[in-house]
C-alpha cells in the first residue's frame, strides 16, 4: 500500500444501507459504556442517596444523543473522523484530545473493577495480577483480529445480550412494585435536586459514565466509518497488520455533491443513523441504568455499612442470594465481570483508534512503516503497559480509578462539544450542516457539562 498525501475529493454519497445492516456502532458504544456507570457509579449513588438522581441520568442520555449524532453527521458527510476535522484548523486540538483520552483510559478502573468482581465470584485471588494478565490477553486478541471493529462488535453484542437477560431476571424476581412507584415519584418530584451526601465530583463522574463519555463518544466516527456509513465506505477499515491485508487509501476527506439525488440519499442515511442510535444506544442505556438503580435501591438503600469502593457489589450479590437463590448471585457477579472486562477491551480500542488516526493523518501520512494499524497496536500496548505499571505501583482502588477517568471524560466532552458546533456549521455543505433544534441541543449540552464541571471546581476550591 502506497501512502497518499492529504487530499479532498467531491464524490457521490453511496446508496444507504438497510437499517438492519447499519445496526452495530450503537451496540458497540453501549456495550463499552454499559459498565462503570450502569454497574458501579449510578447504583452506588442510588445506594447512598436514593432514586433522586434518576432525572440526571435521563437528562445525560438525552444530551449525549444530540452530541453523538453530531459526531456521526460529520463522518457520514465526509468519511473523516471528527478529531481529524478539528485538527484541520489546529493540530493542537487533536493533541489535546489524544492526551485527554490517554489520561482518561490509562487508569485501568474498568479492568480492575472486573477483576475485583471476579474475586467475589470465585472467593479469592489478587485483582492486580488478574488485571495485568487480563489486559495482556485482551491486547493479544485485538492484535490478531483480522478486522478489529468486527471483533469488538461481536464481544459487545454478547455482553449486551447477557446484560439484558439479567435485567429481565431481576425485574421478574427482585424489584417490587413499591420500588417502581418510588422511582416514578422521585423522578418527577425531585427533578433538579441533588440528594444529600452526593458531591459534585461524584455527579461529574456519574454523568461522564452514563452511556458513553469523553473520548468514547468521539470514536463513533471511527466505528461508523468501519461499518461503511455514508462517505466512510470510501475509507480503509482498520485491519490487523499481523493477520489482515491492509486496504488501499484514498482521499483524506470527501465532500458530497449537493444535487437532489445526493441529498435524497443523505436524508435516508441520516434518518436511519438516528434510528439505529436511538434503539441500540439510548434505549438500552435508559433501561439498564433504570433497572440497575432500582435493583440497588431495592437491596442496598438505607444500609449503613456501604463503603466507597466496589465492595457494595459483593453485599448486593449476597442479598440476591438470600432473597432469591445462589444462582442469582452467580449470575449477577458474572454479568458484572463480563460487562467490565468487555468495556476494558473497548476502551483500549477507543484510545488506539483516536491516537492512530490523528498521528497518521497529521504526522506520518507518507510513512511506509507507520501505517494506521501499526500505530493502533503500538498505542494499545502502550496503554496496557502503563496501566499495568500504575496497578503494580500500588494505585489499585477501582472506584478511585473510575472517578478520575469519568471526571476527565466530562471535561473533555465539554471541550469537543464546543468544537463540534463550529465543525458542523463551518465545514459541511449548507444542506447537511447542523441547524435548528440540533444546534439548540448542542448549546444545551455545552451548558449542561459546563455547569457541573464548574460546580466541581468551585466545591474543590472551597475545601482548600
Buried (B, 14 or more C-beta within 10 A) or exposed (E): EEBEEEEEEEBEBBEBBEBEEBBBBBBBBBBBBBBBBBBBBBBBBBBBBBBBBBBBBBBBBBBBBBBBBBBBBBBBBBBBBBBBBBBBBEBEBBBBBBEBBBBBBBBBBBBBBBBBBBBBBEEEBEBBEBBBEBBBEBBEBBBEBEBBBBBBBBBBBEBBEBBBEBBEBBBEEBBEEEBBEBBEEBBEEBEEEBBEEBEBBBBBBBBBBBBBBBBBBBBBBBBBBBBBBBBBBBBBBBBBBEEBEBEEBBBBBBBBEEEEEBBEBBEBBBEBBBBBBEBBBBBBBBBBBBBBBBBBBBBBBEEEEBEEBBBBBBBBBBBBBEEBEEEBBBBBBBBBBBBBBBBBBBBBBBBBBBBBBBBBBBEBBEEEEBBBBBBBBBBBBBBBBBBBEBBEEEBBBBBBBBBBBBBBBBBBBBBBBBBBBEBBBEBBBEBBBBEEEBBEBBEBBBEBBBEBBEBBBEBEEEEE
